[in-house]
């Protein structure tokens, strides 16, 4: 399992690098638009701030252009590249074309059947937008569970995104997600519990240690 930062802000990547338990970074076109530098510069900054994967989402809508964009992203990011390719008929074609040379994920999956196609196309990661799926389909956790059932025994793993609470994060993992990607604030929230802090304070009041 891995936890990823969902952001294209270099200062946020610097924060989680210090934590030591966030294993990579996911970006998308919206997040890249929030950076104050051009996408290529932003990606170069981000890849220098993580030892793990850096996800880049294709924005082109023509197959030839998508292939060229994926290869350009790989030139910038290198071996840490994971391409995010939309779960559309054209997207699956692109995955099938690129997956032998660049690690691919399929993003915006809303059915277990799409997860099966992603697997057959060669994707290493199938991405589910959990909270968004709950809003659109009624139950994002059930989507993750169905995807996990279809992908069981394969090499394709599930990355759960669009997580809005610690409970949703835990439920996604319990349903079969292999990885989670979360914005900085949500990463901070899942690492925190009021009773943990109170317990530490109680030990500190009556206990002793090396310092």
Secondary structure, 3 states (H helix, E strand, C coil): CEEEEECCCHHHHHHHHHHCCCCEEECCHHHHHCCCCCHHHHHHHHHCCCCCCEEEECCCCCHHHHHHHHHHHHHHHHHHEEEEEECCHHHHHHHHHHCCCCCEEEEEECCHHHHHHHHHHCCCEEEEEHHHHHHHHCCHHHHHHHHHHHHCCCCCEEEEECCCCHHHHHHHHHHCCCEEEECHHHHHHHCCCHHHHHHHHHHHHHCCCCC
